[in-house]
Amino acid sequence: MGRELTDREEAMLRWLIMSGHDAEQRALVTSTDRARWLAQVPDIRAGERCPCGHCPTIDLEDETGSSPTMLTSRVTLGASTPDAVLVLFIDDDRLSCLELAPVTDDLVIAEFPAIAEVSAR
């Protein structure tokens, strides 16, 4: 089973759920959807970290230690900073991955940014 989320990871997760834009615009994200996903946060733990060495991306696990695998549906909620793109993946209605992708390959970002640095675009 994974570790507890850091304060920044949890803050970013909550912010993306409540304020992130539907990055793929496949479906209308409602306030009911956001409330349902927000209710999952207390049981979420940080799973495996991205092996790239350039980002703090983490898989999200539930209280049983499992991460969802995309079976039938995916919603992505996005935001950005001047240096990175942030994406929350929600697979089959379960929080699955909190991603930060630096905008250039040579940029290393060790932790998620403070909320004040994030824009929903």
C-alpha positions as CSV (number, residue, x, y, z in Angstrom):
1,M,0.0,0.0,0.0
2,G,1.2,3.5,-0.9
3,R,2.2,6.4,1.4
4,E,0.1,9.3,2.6
5,L,-0.1,12.2,0.2
6,T,2.1,15.2,0.9
7,D,0.3,18.5,1.7
8,R,1.1,19.8,-1.8
9,E,-0.1,16.6,-3.5
10,E,-3.4,16.6,-1.6
11,A,-3.9,20.4,-2.2
12,M,-3.2,19.9,-5.9
13,L,-5.6,16.9,-6.1
14,R,-8.4,18.8,-4.4
15,W,-7.8,21.9,-6.5
16,L,-7.8,20.0,-9.8
17,I,-11.0,18.2,-8.8
18,M,-12.8,21.5,-8.0
19,S,-11.2,23.9,-10.5
20,G,-9.5,21.9,-13.3
21,H,-10.9,22.1,-16.8
22,D,-12.0,19.1,-18.7
23,A,-8.8,18.6,-20.7
24,E,-10.2,16.3,-23.3
25,Q,-13.7,17.9,-23.4
26,R,-15.3,14.5,-23.9
27,A,-18.1,14.9,-21.4
28,L,-19.6,17.7,-19.4
29,V,-18.1,17.6,-15.9
30,T,-20.8,18.5,-13.4
31,S,-20.6,19.7,-9.8
32,T,-22.1,16.3,-8.8
33,D,-19.1,14.6,-10.5
34,R,-16.6,16.9,-8.7
35,A,-18.3,16.3,-5.3
36,R,-18.2,12.5,-5.9
37,W,-14.5,12.6,-6.8
38,L,-13.7,14.9,-3.9
39,A,-15.3,12.4,-1.5
40,Q,-12.6,9.9,-2.6
41,V,-9.7,12.1,-1.5
42,P,-9.5,11.0,2.2
43,D,-8.9,7.4,1.2
44,I,-6.4,8.2,-1.6
45,R,-2.7,7.3,-1.1
46,A,0.3,8.0,-3.3
47,G,1.3,4.9,-5.3
48,E,4.3,4.5,-7.6
49,R,6.1,7.6,-8.8
50,C,6.9,8.3,-12.4
51,P,10.4,6.8,-13.2
52,C,11.4,9.7,-15.5
53,G,13.3,11.6,-12.8
54,H,11.9,14.9,-14.1
55,C,8.5,15.1,-12.4
56,P,6.6,14.3,-9.3
57,T,3.8,12.4,-11.1
58,I,2.2,9.7,-8.9
59,D,-0.3,6.9,-9.3
60,L,-3.2,7.2,-7.0
61,E,-4.3,4.2,-4.9
62,D,-7.4,3.6,-2.8
63,E,-7.4,2.3,0.8
64,T,-6.8,-1.3,-0.5
65,G,-3.6,-0.3,-2.3
66,S,-5.0,-0.7,-5.8
67,S,-5.0,1.8,-8.7
68,P,-7.8,1.8,-11.2
69,T,-7.0,0.7,-14.7
70,M,-8.9,2.3,-17.5
71,L,-11.7,0.0,-18.5
72,T,-14.5,2.0,-20.0
73,S,-14.2,5.7,-19.3
74,R,-11.6,8.4,-18.6
75,V,-12.0,12.0,-17.5
76,T,-9.0,14.3,-17.4
77,L,-8.9,17.5,-15.5
78,G,-6.1,19.9,-16.4
79,A,-4.4,23.1,-15.4
80,S,-1.0,24.7,-15.9
81,T,1.9,26.7,-14.5
82,P,4.4,28.6,-16.6
83,D,6.7,25.6,-16.4
84,A,4.4,22.6,-16.5
85,V,1.1,21.0,-17.4
86,L,-1.0,19.4,-14.6
87,V,-3.5,16.6,-15.3
88,L,-5.6,14.5,-13.0
89,F,-6.8,11.2,-14.6
90,I,-10.0,9.7,-13.4
91,D,-10.5,6.2,-14.8
92,D,-13.9,4.5,-14.4
93,D,-14.9,7.2,-11.9
94,R,-11.9,6.6,-9.7
95,L,-9.0,9.0,-9.1
96,S,-6.0,7.2,-10.8
97,C,-3.0,9.5,-11.6
98,L,-1.8,13.0,-10.6
99,E,0.5,14.1,-13.4
100,L,2.9,17.0,-13.7
101,A,4.6,17.3,-17.1
102,P,7.4,19.9,-17.4
103,V,7.1,21.9,-20.6
104,T,10.7,21.2,-21.6
105,D,12.6,17.9,-21.5
106,D,15.5,19.4,-19.6
107,L,13.4,20.9,-16.8
108,V,13.3,18.9,-13.5
109,I,10.4,19.7,-11.1
110,A,10.7,17.8,-7.8
111,E,7.3,18.6,-6.3
112,F,3.9,19.8,-7.2
113,P,3.6,23.6,-7.2
114,A,1.8,25.7,-4.7
115,I,-1.8,26.4,-5.7
116,A,-1.1,30.1,-6.1
117,E,1.1,29.2,-9.1
118,V,-1.6,27.2,-11.0
119,S,-4.0,28.4,-13.6
120,A,-7.0,26.6,-15.0
121,R,-6.2,28.2,-18.4
